[in-house]
Amino acid sequence: MTTNREIGYRWLFKDKANFGALPSDEAFDGYMKALLICANGDGTLAPEEREWAVGHAAALGATDKLVDELKTYKAEGDIEQIIGADHASSESRRYLIYDAVRACSADGEYSDKERATVIKMGAKLGLSEELVREIEDICLEERRLREKRLKLLYPEGSPL
């Protein structure tokens, strides 16, 4: 029987990535760990970046075990091996770069050092610098549109 939470997670995945089903626990594991490795590629994983990734995993329905593990995960290792361990996570390399830009921006900035790190991680995943920059542009444009939407819909600030 499908739970209400599963209905919600399916809706989120459909809205986020046009998935027709929920990813397996193995796909979640590889993807989320690879995300933290990518965000930590410069050797600095800001608390806000980790919190973004942990919250993102929890919001999308990752297991409690994985969410707890991500809270202290060292975010080191071979990103190619970790994301490549599962077909669905391996096929989500471009989305990983998208989410990495979002995670790296969670502390309020997306520095040149972070940009260089994301490009380097993209190269390790077989993605060209041009493609990584296209993904980055979309992500940053969406962030600007989000800010514009929030200012329009809540001109006095968030009610909660």
C-alpha positions in Angstrom: 0.0 0.0 0.0 1.3 3.4 -0.9 1.7 5.8 2.0 0.9 9.5 1.8 4.6 10.2 2.2 5.4 8.1 -0.8 2.8 9.9 -2.8 4.6 13.2 -1.8 8.0 11.8 -2.6 6.8 10.6 -6.0 5.3 14.0 -6.7 8.6 15.7 -5.8 10.6 13.5 -8.0 8.2 13.9 -10.9 8.3 17.7 -10.4 12.1 17.8 -9.9 13.4 15.4 -12.5 10.4 13.9 -14.3 11.0 10.5 -12.6 8.2 8.0 -13.0 9.3 6.1 -9.8 11.3 6.6 -6.7 15.0 5.8 -6.8 16.3 2.8 -4.9 18.1 3.2 -1.6 21.3 2.4 -3.5 20.7 5.1 -6.0 20.0 7.6 -3.2 23.1 6.5 -1.3 25.4 7.0 -4.3 23.9 10.2 -5.4 23.8 12.0 -2.1 27.3 10.9 -1.1 28.6 12.0 -4.5 26.9 15.3 -4.0 28.7 15.9 -0.7 32.0 14.8 -2.3 31.4 17.3 -5.1 30.6 20.1 -2.7 33.7 19.2 -0.7 35.9 19.1 -3.7 37.8 22.2 -2.7 38.4 20.7 0.8 35.9 23.0 2.5 32.4 21.8 3.1 30.6 24.7 4.8 28.0 23.7 7.4 25.3 25.4 5.3 26.3 23.2 2.3 26.1 20.0 4.3 22.8 21.1 5.9 21.4 21.8 2.4 22.4 18.3 1.1 21.1 16.6 4.3 17.8 18.5 4.1 17.5 17.8 0.4 18.0 14.1 1.0 15.4 14.0 3.8 12.9 16.1 1.8 13.2 13.6 -1.1 12.6 10.6 1.1 16.0 9.2 1.8 16.1 6.6 4.6 16.7 7.8 8.1 19.9 5.7 8.1 21.3 7.6 5.0 20.2 11.0 6.3 22.0 10.3 9.6 25.1 9.1 7.8 25.2 12.2 5.6 25.3 14.4 8.7 28.9 13.2 9.5 30.0 11.7 6.1 33.6 12.7 5.4 32.7 13.5 1.8 35.9 12.0 0.4 36.5 9.3 -2.1 36.3 8.6 -5.8 33.2 10.4 -7.0 33.1 8.3 -10.2 33.1 5.1 -8.3 30.5 6.2 -5.8 28.0 7.6 -8.3 28.7 4.8 -10.8 27.7 2.0 -8.4 24.0 2.3 -9.3 22.6 2.8 -12.8 20.0 5.5 -11.8 22.6 7.6 -9.9 25.1 7.1 -12.7 22.6 8.4 -15.2 22.0 11.5 -13.0 25.5 13.0 -13.4 24.2 16.2 -14.9 21.6 16.6 -12.2 24.4 16.0 -9.7 26.2 19.0 -11.0 23.0 21.0 -10.8 22.5 20.0 -7.2 26.2 20.6 -6.4 25.8 24.2 -7.6 22.8 24.6 -5.3 24.6 23.0 -2.4 27.7 25.2 -2.9 25.4 28.3 -3.0 23.6 27.4 0.2 25.9 29.6 2.2 24.8 32.6 0.2 27.6 32.7 -2.3 29.0 30.7 -5.2 32.7 31.6 -5.3 35.2 31.3 -8.1 36.8 28.5 -6.0 33.6 26.6 -5.8 32.9 27.1 -9.5 36.4 25.7 -10.3 35.7 22.7 -8.0 32.3 22.0 -9.7 34.0 22.1 -13.1 36.7 19.8 -11.9 34.2 17.3 -10.5 32.2 17.6 -13.7 35.3 16.6 -15.6 35.8 13.6 -13.3 32.2 12.6 -14.2 32.9 12.9 -17.9 31.1 16.3 -18.4 32.7 19.1 -20.4 33.4 22.5 -18.9 30.9 24.0 -21.4 28.1 21.7 -20.2 28.9 22.3 -16.5 28.7 26.1 -17.2 25.3 25.7 -18.9 24.0 23.7 -15.9 25.4 26.3 -13.6 23.8 29.2 -15.6 20.4 27.5 -15.3 20.8 26.9 -11.6 21.8 30.5 -10.9 19.0 31.9 -13.1 16.5 29.8 -11.2 17.9 31.2 -7.9 17.4 34.7 -9.2 13.8 33.9 -10.3 13.1 32.3 -7.0 14.1 35.5 -5.2 12.0 37.6 -7.6 9.0 35.3 -7.1 9.3 35.5 -3.3 9.6 39.3 -3.4 6.5 39.5 -5.6 4.4 37.0 -3.6 5.6 38.1 -0.1 6.5 41.8 -0.4 6.6 42.1 3.4 8.7 38.9 3.8 7.8 35.4 4.7 4.8 35.1 7.0 6.4 32.1 8.8 
